[in-house]
């Protein structure tokens, strides 16, 4: 009877111990090529730990199998082949069976089972799901259409073999309805997805050189990835103009893609190398003589077409040397006269002459005049 009671007490103690102890794990998510911690800790027990074991069921190994064990005497060891990517980072005495998996691949994704073997209660385990994120491989392929009326693809942005599927979008800015986006995903058996997005529109001059970056967003990326893109539309030269950039230089300008090459011609005559010089789009006049009079033409050309603009030059010769000489003579003569007058004034001759003239114009008093007679009277001419 006493033996039976003792056995019941022992069983009751073990049941209560089993209900109290816990094996704590948790879900783990890691980006491919990163490091994953597989947590496994035993708590709330006073029993003796005899062994920690690990099993796995992954994409690469779909059948559950033992692959790792930790013993108090020999430490960690592999089963069914060594995989040095696994490292025991726990503490056997502390009931910590945590593993570290480095260089994680998508084939490592699956369920990992941590098992603690105790005496006398036996085995206690928990499952740790490992989720692997795969960052997208991004690329952008562009096209360069020629201006036209039919819709074409300007560029294709691809986010390949990502998990989960990546989001691909275009920042169209002010283009509005001038462009549109088409997107198509392709899913593979391993759970990855390739997303292809195309930027489509009618190639016009107005949308040429517009910046429309492609932005890829994924849970497997620490930040969104931007792929720069500028729309390129080829078209022949338009808006050809000739502008005067200096007193002796004219420059030809044109809007074209690719940029135009320029050719200068003179209508009916060749360009004289002694009078003019051509430097790409610029026409320099080295001198101004009447023989330069005439019609000059600038032609802008690329592989898609050509256009031109004309300039009429007329050189009028003015006998500027004679006019300038007389002007200079007049100025010099004025200066001489002013200088002579100044010297004459400074000598006092001018004042004495004025006084002399005034003396001749005075009327003398009569001897019969009273003593209070008036002084000199000025006579008007």
C-alpha positions in Angstrom: 0.0 0.0 0.0 2.8 2.4 0.9 4.6 1.5 -2.3 1.5 2.3 -4.4 1.1 5.7 -2.7 4.7 6.5 -3.3 4.3 5.7 -7.0 1.2 7.8 -7.3 3.0 10.8 -5.7 5.9 10.4 -8.1 3.6 10.3 -11.1 1.7 13.3 -9.8 4.9 15.2 -9.5 6.0 14.3 -13.0 2.6 15.4 -14.5 2.8 18.7 -12.7 6.4 19.1 -13.9 5.4 18.3 -17.5 2.6 20.8 -17.4 4.9 23.5 -16.0 7.9 23.2 -18.4 7.9 24.8 -21.8 10.0 24.7 -25.0 10.1 28.1 -26.5 10.8 28.6 -30.2 9.3 31.1 -32.7 9.0 32.0 -36.4 12.1 33.2 -38.2 12.2 35.3 -41.3 15.5 36.0 -43.1 16.5 37.5 -46.5 18.3 35.1 -48.8 22.1 34.9 -48.2 21.6 36.3 -44.7 21.9 34.7 -41.3 18.9 33.1 -39.5 18.7 32.4 -35.7 16.7 29.3 -34.9 15.7 29.9 -31.2 15.0 27.0 -28.9 15.0 27.3 -25.0 13.7 25.0 -22.3 12.2 26.6 -19.2 10.4 25.7 -16.0 12.0 22.3 -15.3 14.3 20.8 -12.7 14.8 17.5 -14.6 18.1 16.4 -16.0 18.8 17.3 -19.7 20.5 14.4 -21.5 20.4 15.5 -25.2 19.3 18.3 -27.6 18.3 17.1 -31.1 17.4 19.0 -34.3 15.2 17.8 -37.2 14.3 19.6 -40.4 11.8 19.3 -43.3 12.8 21.8 -46.0 12.4 22.5 -49.7 15.6 20.7 -50.3 14.8 17.8 -48.0 11.1 17.3 -48.0 11.2 14.3 -45.6 11.7 15.0 -41.9 15.2 13.9 -40.8 17.6 14.2 -37.9 20.6 16.4 -38.9 22.1 17.8 -35.6 22.5 16.8 -32.0 24.2 18.2 -28.9 25.4 15.9 -26.0 26.8 17.0 -22.6 30.0 15.0 -23.2 30.8 15.2 -26.9 29.1 18.5 -27.8 27.4 19.2 -31.2 27.7 16.8 -34.1 26.0 16.3 -37.5 24.0 13.5 -38.8 23.5 12.5 -42.5 26.3 14.8 -43.7 28.1 17.9 -42.4 26.7 21.3 -43.1 29.1 23.9 -41.7 26.6 26.7 -42.1 25.0 25.6 -38.8 26.6 26.8 -35.6 25.4 26.0 -32.1 25.1 29.3 -30.2 23.1 28.0 -27.2 24.2 26.7 -23.8 23.6 23.0 -22.9 23.8 23.7 -19.2 21.4 26.6 -19.6 18.8 24.5 -21.5 19.4 26.6 -24.6 19.6 24.7 -27.9 19.6 27.8 -30.3 21.3 27.4 -33.7 22.7 29.9 -36.2 22.3 29.2 -40.0 24.5 31.3 -42.3 24.2 31.9 -46.0 20.6 31.0 -46.1 19.1 29.9 -49.4 15.5 29.4 -50.5 16.0 25.7 -50.3 16.6 26.0 -46.6 13.0 27.2 -46.0 10.9 24.8 -44.0 10.1 23.5 -40.5 12.9 23.0 -38.0 12.1 20.9 -34.9 14.0 21.3 -31.6 13.9 18.3 -29.2 15.0 18.3 -25.5 15.4 14.8 -24.0 14.9 14.9 -20.2 15.1 12.3 -17.5 12.8 10.9 -16.4 9.9 12.6 -18.4 11.4 12.0 -21.9 11.2 14.2 -25.0 9.8 17.7 -25.3 9.9 19.6 -28.6 8.8 22.7 -30.5 8.7 23.6 -34.2 10.5 26.7 -35.7 9.2 27.7 -39.2 11.9 29.4 -41.3 10.7 31.8 -44.0 13.1 33.0 -46.6 12.6 36.2 -48.5 14.3 36.6 -52.0 15.2 40.1 -53.1 14.3 40.8 -56.8 17.0 41.0 -59.5 16.2 44.4 -61.1 16.9 45.5 -64.7 15.7 48.1 -67.2 15.7 47.8 -70.9 15.0 50.9 -73.0 13.9 51.5 -76.6 14.5 54.5 -78.8 11.6 54.9 -81.3 11.3 57.5 -84.0 8.6 60.1 -83.8 5.3 58.8 -85.1 1.6 58.2 -84.5 1.6 54.6 -83.3 2.0 53.5 -79.7 5.3 51.9 -78.8 7.1 50.6 -75.7 9.7 53.1 -74.4 11.2 50.9 -71.7 10.7 47.6 -69.8 11.4 47.4 -66.0 11.9 43.9 -64.5 11.9 42.6 -61.0 12.9 39.0 -61.4 12.6 35.9 -59.1 11.5 37.7 -56.0 9.7 36.4 -52.9 7.2 37.8 -52.1 6.3 39.4 -55.5 7.9 42.8 -55.9 5.9 46.0 -56.7 7.0 47.8 -59.9 5.8 51.3 -60.6 6.8 54.3 -62.8 7.0 57.9 -61.7 5.3 59.6 -64.7 5.1 63.1 -63.2 3.4 65.6 -65.5 3.1 63.2 -68.5 -0.4 62.1 -67.3 -2.3 60.3 -70.1 0.6 60.7 -72.6 1.9 57.4 -71.3 0.5 54.2 -69.7 1.8 51.2 -67.9 1.3 47.5 -68.5 2.4 45.0 -65.8 2.5 41.2 -65.9 3.7 38.8 -63.2 5.0 35.2 -63.7 5.0 32.8 -60.8 7.4 29.8 -60.5 7.2 26.5 -58.7 9.7 27.6 -56.0 7.4 30.4 -54.9 9.3 33.2 -56.6 7.7 35.7 -59.0 9.0 37.8 -61.9 7.2 41.1 -62.5 7.6 42.8 -65.8 6.3 46.4 -66.3 6.4 48.3 -69.6 6.0 52.1 -70.2 4.0 52.6 -73.3 3.0 55.7 -75.4 3.0 57.5 -78.7 6.5 58.8 -79.5 6.2 62.6 -79.9 8.7 65.5 -79.6 6.9 66.8 -76.5 7.7 63.8 -74.4 11.3 63.4 -75.6 13.9 63.8 -72.8 11.3 63.4 -70.0 12.5 61.6 -66.9 10.4 58.6 -65.8 12.2 56.5 -63.2 11.1 52.9 -62.4 10.7 52.2 -58.7 10.9 48.6 -57.3 9.6 47.9 -53.8 9.9 44.5 -52.0 9.7 43.2 -48.4 13.1 41.6 -49.2 14.7 45.0 -49.8 15.8 47.3 -47.0 14.7 50.3 -49.1 13.0 50.8 -52.5 15.2 50.6 -55.5 15.1 53.3 -58.2 16.2 52.7 -61.8 16.6 56.0 -63.6 15.2 56.3 -67.1 14.8 59.2 -69.6 12.5 58.9 -72.6 14.4 59.2 -75.9 12.5 59.8 -79.2 14.4 60.3 -82.4 13.2 63.0 -84.8 14.7 65.1 -87.7 15.8 68.7 -87.2 13.0 71.2 -86.5 13.0 74.9 -85.5 16.2 75.8 -87.3 17.3 79.3 -86.5 20.4 81.6 -87.1 21.3 83.8 -84.2 24.0 86.5 -84.0 26.3 85.7 -81.1 28.9 88.4 -81.7 29.5 91.4 -84.1 31.2 89.0 -86.5 29.7 85.6 -85.7 26.4 83.9 -86.5 25.4 80.5 -85.1 22.9 78.0 -86.4 20.6 76.3 -83.9 18.2 73.3 -84.4 16.1 71.0 -82.2 16.9 67.4 -83.2 17.5 64.0 -81.7 20.2 62.8 -82.2 21.8 66.2 -82.4 22.1 67.7 -85.9 25.3 68.3 -87.9 25.5 71.7 -89.6 26.7 72.8 -93.0 27.0 76.4 -94.2 26.6 77.4 -97.9 26.5 80.6 -99.9 23.9 80.8 -102.6 25.5 80.7 -106.0 29.1 81.1 -104.7 31.6 79.3 -102.6 32.6 80.4 -99.1 35.8 82.4 -99.3 38.3 81.0 -96.7 40.0 84.4 -96.6 36.8 86.2 -95.6 34.8 83.7 -93.6 35.5 80.7 -91.3 33.2 77.9 -90.5 33.4 76.2 -87.1 30.7 73.6 -86.8 27.4 75.5 -86.4 29.2 78.9 -86.3 30.0 81.2 -89.3 32.7 83.8 -88.6 33.2 86.8 -90.8 36.9 87.8 -90.8 36.4 91.1 -92.6 33.5 93.2 -93.9 33.7 93.9 -97.6 31.0 94.3 -100.3 32.0 91.0 -101.9 30.5 89.2 -98.9 27.0 90.4 -99.9 24.6 87.6 -100.6 22.4 84.8 -99.3 23.9 82.3 -96.8 22.2 79.0 -95.8 22.6 76.8 -92.8 21.5 73.2 -93.2 20.9 71.0 -90.2 20.9 67.2 -90.8 20.7 63.9 -88.9 19.9 60.3 -90.0 16.1 61.1 -89.8 16.0 64.1 -92.1 17.2 67.7 -92.7 16.1 71.3 -92.5 17.6 74.7 -93.2 17.5 78.5 -92.5 18.7 81.4 -94.6 20.6 84.6 -93.8 21.0 87.6 -96.1 24.2 89.7 -95.6 24.6 93.2 -97.0 27.8 95.2 -96.4 27.4 99.0 -96.8 30.7 100.9 -97.1 30.6 104.4 -95.4 33.5 106.8 -96.0 34.0 106.9 -92.3 37.7 108.0 -92.6 36.8 111.5 -94.1 33.9 112.2 -91.8 36.0 111.2 -88.8 38.9 113.5 -90.1 36.7 116.6 -90.3 35.1 115.9 -86.9 38.6 115.6 -85.4 39.7 118.8 -87.2 36.7 120.8 -85.9 37.3 119.6 -82.3 41.0 120.6 -82.5 40.2 124.0 -83.9 37.7 124.7 -81.2 40.3 123.8 -78.6 42.8 126.1 -80.1 40.3 129.0 -80.2 39.3 128.5 -76.6 42.9 128.3 -75.5 43.8 131.5 -77.3 40.9 133.4 -75.8 41.9 132.2 -72.4 45.4 133.5 -72.8 44.2 136.8 -74.2 41.9 137.2 -71.2 44.6 136.4 -68.7 47.0 139.0 -70.2 44.6 141.9 -69.4 44.4 143.2 -73.0 40.7 142.4 -73.2 39.9 144.6 -70.1 42.0 147.5 -71.4 40.3 147.4 -74.8 36.9 147.5 -73.2 37.9 150.5 -71.0 39.3 152.2 -74.1 36.1 151.8 -76.0 34.1 153.1 -73.1 36.4 156.3 -72.9 35.8 157.2 -76.5 32.0 157.0 -76.0 31.9 159.6 -73.0 30.6 163.2 -73.5 32.8 166.0 -71.8 31.1 168.7 -69.6 31.0 172.4 -70.8 33.0 175.1 -69.0 29.7 177.0 -68.5 28.0 174.1 -66.8 27.1 174.4 -63.1 29.3 172.7 -60.6 26.7 170.1 -60.0 26.5 169.0 -63.6 25.8 165.3 -64.4 28.7 163.1 -65.1 29.4 161.3 -68.5 26.3 160.2 -70.4 26.3 157.1 -72.4 25.3 157.5 -76.0 23.4 154.8 -77.7 24.4 153.9 -81.2 
